[in-house]
Amino acid sequence: MMRTDVTFDSAGITLAGHLYAPPATDDRPRPAIVVGHPGSGVKEQTAGLYASRLAERGFVTLAFDAAYQGESGGIPRGLEDPAQRIEDLKAGVSCLTARPEVDADRIGALGICAAGGYVLPATGGDHRIKAVATVSAVDIARQFRHGAEGTQDPTVFRSMLDAAANARTTTAAGGKPPVLTLFPESIEQARALGGEHGAEGFEYYRTPRAQHPRSASFFDWTSIDKMAAFDAFAPMPLIGRRPLLMVVGTRAVTSWMSIEAFQKAVGPKQIHWVEGASHVDLYDKEQYVGPVVEKLTGFFTAQLGRAA
């Protein structure tokens, strides 16, 4: 399996990606999968893990950093813009179509966590994507509005919108607004603020388990008002008859979002429950990732054709 550093354009912003390809055994182009990372993640974390594992099974895969984040371009840094994240996935498809080792008529998409939400409207609006899968899918806008468990007091998000408005006013006056810090200083604080889900996120992103220097530790405050009216699941009917697979841990507090998206899908669809797994467990824990990769391999092989 070979990894190649690539760059490509997304609405005028240069994105940085890793292209994974199995060793060439003949000149025939292969099916390909674009892989989107979680909110605050980078291509070197779970997106790269899934991309590399699927490449080992014969697919050409592309993991990349979202605009404004990681090694990709874009100002302000740390911006989480749902519309741009969707555009980034479509740009990733365009990158794959231009590769000689890729069969442009056999491209799928995989989104993890926040990208699991973004990949659904991206598929709805881009008929080049022939099949779509998600792992621990969330609509990041729903998560900010309602909380990971869906029970957040509405005043929390309204106060965040106030902070976003103040940040815009500060910028207009020539000042430098604060940023939205994503993680507290300790896992104990993360647990107090967000329960076990918050603690697991801290452990993944802020400890040697998976910490990466380019993984986002903050969002620009304007990310919040860009999320205010976003609905990742409204375009679900546009996916039409293209197949959908959603992988969800039985202990994931975010599972309600995958269920909501699944219920809105109108074509061939399957929800696959991973017994005992939490939301973050599916990022990197081998006892869960191994079987999930096998499930994804079977799904994409059936929908895109045999890779090897």
C-alpha positions in Angstrom: 0.0 0.0 0.0 1.4 3.4 -1.1 0.7 6.8 0.4 1.1 9.9 -1.8 0.8 13.5 -0.7 -1.6 15.4 -2.9 -3.2 18.9 -3.1 -6.3 20.0 -4.8 -8.6 23.0 -5.1 -11.9 23.4 -3.2 -13.7 26.7 -4.1 -10.4 28.5 -4.4 -8.8 27.0 -1.3 -5.9 24.5 -1.6 -6.6 21.3 0.4 -3.9 18.9 1.5 -4.6 15.2 1.3 -3.1 11.7 1.5 -3.9 9.4 -1.4 -3.7 5.7 -0.5 -3.4 3.0 -3.2 -2.7 -0.7 -3.2 0.2 -2.0 -5.2 -0.7 -2.1 -8.9 -1.1 -5.6 -10.2 -2.4 -4.5 -13.6 -3.3 -1.3 -15.5 -7.0 -1.5 -14.8 -8.4 1.5 -12.8 -9.9 0.7 -9.4 -12.9 1.8 -7.4 -12.1 4.7 -5.0 -13.5 6.2 -1.8 -13.2 9.7 -0.5 -12.9 9.8 3.4 -14.0 12.8 5.5 -12.6 13.4 9.0 -14.5 14.3 12.3 -14.9 17.9 13.5 -11.5 19.1 14.8 -9.8 16.0 13.3 -7.0 15.8 10.6 -6.2 13.3 7.9 -3.5 11.7 10.1 -6.1 10.5 12.6 -9.2 8.3 12.1 -9.8 9.3 8.5 -6.3 8.2 7.6 -6.7 5.0 9.5 -9.9 4.0 7.6 -8.5 5.2 4.3 -5.3 3.1 4.7 -7.2 0.0 5.8 -9.6 0.2 2.9 -6.6 0.7 0.5 -5.2 -2.5 1.9 -8.4 -4.2 0.6 -7.9 -2.9 -2.9 -9.6 0.5 -3.0 -7.9 3.8 -3.9 -8.7 6.2 -1.0 -8.3 9.8 -0.3 -8.2 11.4 3.2 -7.7 15.1 3.5 -7.8 18.1 5.8 -10.9 20.3 5.6 -10.5 23.9 4.5 -9.2 26.3 7.2 -7.8 23.3 9.2 -4.8 21.1 9.3 -2.4 21.5 6.4 -5.1 22.9 4.2 -5.4 26.6 3.3 -8.0 29.1 4.3 -8.4 32.0 6.6 -9.6 32.3 9.4 -7.9 29.3 10.9 -10.2 27.0 12.8 -13.3 27.8 10.8 -15.9 25.0 10.7 -18.1 26.0 7.7 -20.7 23.3 6.8 -21.1 24.6 3.2 -17.4 24.5 2.7 -17.0 21.1 4.3 -19.5 19.7 1.8 -17.7 21.4 -1.1 -14.4 19.9 0.2 -15.9 16.4 -0.2 -17.0 17.1 -3.7 -13.6 18.5 -4.5 -12.1 15.3 -3.2 -14.3 13.4 -5.6 -13.0 15.6 -8.4 -9.4 14.9 -7.3 -10.1 11.2 -7.5 -11.7 11.4 -11.0 -8.5 12.9 -12.3 -6.3 10.1 -11.1 -5.3 7.5 -13.7 -5.5 4.6 -11.1 -9.2 5.5 -10.4 -12.3 4.4 -12.2 -14.3 7.7 -12.2 -17.6 5.7 -12.5 -16.9 3.8 -9.3 -16.4 6.3 -6.5 -17.9 6.1 -3.0 -17.8 8.3 0.0 -17.2 7.6 3.7 -17.7 10.2 6.5 -16.7 9.8 10.1 -18.4 11.7 12.9 -19.1 15.3 11.6 -18.1 14.2 8.1 -20.7 11.5 8.5 -23.2 14.4 8.4 -21.5 16.3 5.7 -21.1 13.3 3.4 -24.9 12.9 3.2 -25.7 16.3 1.5 -22.5 16.0 -0.5 -23.8 12.7 -1.9 -27.3 14.2 -2.4 -25.8 16.9 -4.6 -23.1 15.0 -6.4 -24.2 12.1 -8.6 -20.6 11.0 -9.1 -20.8 9.4 -5.7 -22.3 6.0 -6.3 -22.5 4.7 -2.6 -22.1 6.4 0.8 -21.3 5.1 4.2 -20.9 6.7 7.6 -19.2 5.8 10.9 -20.5 7.4 14.1 -22.3 10.0 12.0 -23.4 13.3 13.5 -24.8 16.5 12.2 -22.4 18.9 13.9 -24.9 21.7 13.7 -27.5 19.5 15.6 -24.8 18.6 18.1 -24.0 22.3 18.8 -27.7 23.2 18.9 -28.9 20.3 21.0 -25.9 18.7 22.6 -24.3 15.3 21.8 -27.2 13.5 23.6 -29.9 15.8 22.2 -30.9 17.2 25.6 -29.0 20.5 25.8 -30.8 23.5 27.2 -31.6 25.8 24.2 -30.2 28.8 26.1 -26.7 27.3 25.7 -26.7 27.7 21.9 -28.4 31.1 22.1 -25.5 32.3 24.3 -23.0 30.9 21.7 -24.8 32.9 19.0 -24.4 36.0 21.2 -20.6 35.3 21.4 -20.4 34.7 17.6 -22.2 38.1 17.0 -19.8 39.8 19.4 -16.8 38.3 17.6 -18.0 39.7 14.3 -18.5 43.1 15.9 -15.0 43.0 17.3 -13.6 42.1 14.0 -15.5 44.9 12.3 -14.0 47.4 14.8 -10.5 46.2 13.9 -10.0 44.1 17.0 -9.1 40.4 17.4 -11.9 38.4 18.8 -11.4 35.4 21.1 -11.7 31.8 19.8 -14.0 29.0 20.8 -11.8 26.6 22.8 -12.9 23.0 22.1 -11.2 21.2 25.0 -10.8 21.9 28.7 -7.4 21.5 30.4 -8.0 18.0 31.8 -9.9 14.8 31.3 -11.7 15.4 34.6 -13.0 18.7 33.4 -14.0 17.2 30.1 -16.0 14.5 32.0 -17.6 17.1 34.2 -18.7 19.1 31.2 -19.6 16.3 28.8 -19.8 13.1 30.7 -18.1 10.0 29.3 -18.5 11.2 25.8 -16.6 14.4 26.6 -13.9 12.4 28.4 -13.5 10.0 25.5 -13.1 12.9 23.1 -10.5 14.5 25.3 -8.6 11.2 25.6 -8.6 10.7 21.8 -7.6 14.3 20.8 -5.5 15.5 23.7 -3.5 12.5 24.9 -0.9 10.3 23.2 -3.6 7.9 22.1 -4.2 10.0 18.9 -3.1 13.6 19.6 -1.8 15.4 16.5 -0.2 18.9 16.5 -2.4 20.0 13.6 -5.7 18.7 15.1 -7.9 21.8 15.8 -8.0 22.9 19.5 -10.4 25.8 18.7 -13.0 27.0 16.3 -13.4 30.5 15.0 -16.6 31.9 16.6 -18.2 32.5 13.2 -18.4 28.7 12.9 -21.4 28.9 15.3 -23.7 31.2 13.3 -22.7 29.3 10.1 -24.1 26.2 11.8 -27.3 27.9 13.1 -29.6 27.1 10.2 -27.7 24.1 8.7 -29.4 20.8 8.5 -27.3 17.9 7.2 -30.2 15.5 7.0 -32.7 17.6 5.0 -31.2 16.6 1.6 -31.4 12.8 2.4 -34.1 12.2 -0.2 -31.7 13.5 -2.9 -29.5 10.5 -2.4 -32.3 8.6 -4.0 -31.6 5.0 -4.9 -27.9 5.1 -4.2 -27.0 2.7 -1.3 -26.4 3.9 2.2 -24.7 2.2 5.1 -24.6 3.7 8.6 -22.3 2.2 11.2 -23.2 3.1 14.8 -21.9 1.9 18.3 -24.6 0.7 20.6 -23.2 2.8 23.4 -22.8 6.0 21.3 -24.8 8.9 22.9 -24.9 10.4 19.4 -26.7 7.5 17.8 -30.0 9.4 17.7 -28.6 11.5 14.9 -27.7 8.4 12.8 -31.2 7.1 13.4 -32.8 10.3 12.3 -30.8 10.4 9.1 -31.5 6.8 8.4 -35.2 7.3 8.8 -35.1 10.1 6.2 -33.3 7.9 3.6 -35.5 6.7 0.7 -33.3 4.3 -1.1 -31.5 1.0 -0.2 -30.2 1.5 3.3 -28.7 -0.5 6.2 -27.8 0.5 9.7 -25.1 -1.6 11.3 -24.8 -1.6 15.1 -21.5 -2.4 16.7 -22.2 -4.0 20.0 -20.5 -2.4 23.0 -18.9 0.5 21.1 -19.2 4.1 22.0 -19.0 7.0 19.4 -15.2 7.5 19.9 -14.4 3.7 20.1 -15.1 3.5 16.4 -12.3 6.0 15.7 -9.3 3.7 16.5 -10.0 0.7 18.8 -9.0 -2.3 16.8 -11.6 -4.7 18.3 -14.2 -2.4 16.7 -12.3 -0.9 13.7 -11.3 -4.3 12.3 -14.9 -5.7 11.9 -16.2 -2.3 10.8 -13.6 -2.1 8.0 -14.7 -5.6 6.9 -18.3 -4.4 6.8 -17.3 -1.3 4.8 -15.3 -3.5 2.4 -18.2 -5.7 1.8 -20.5 -2.8 1.3 -18.3 -0.9 -1.1 -17.3 -4.0 -3.0 -21.0 -4.9 -3.6 -21.8 -1.3 -4.7 -18.7 -0.3 -6.6 -17.4 -3.6 -7.8 -14.5 -5.8 -6.7 -11.4 -3.8 -5.9 -8.7 -6.4 -6.2 
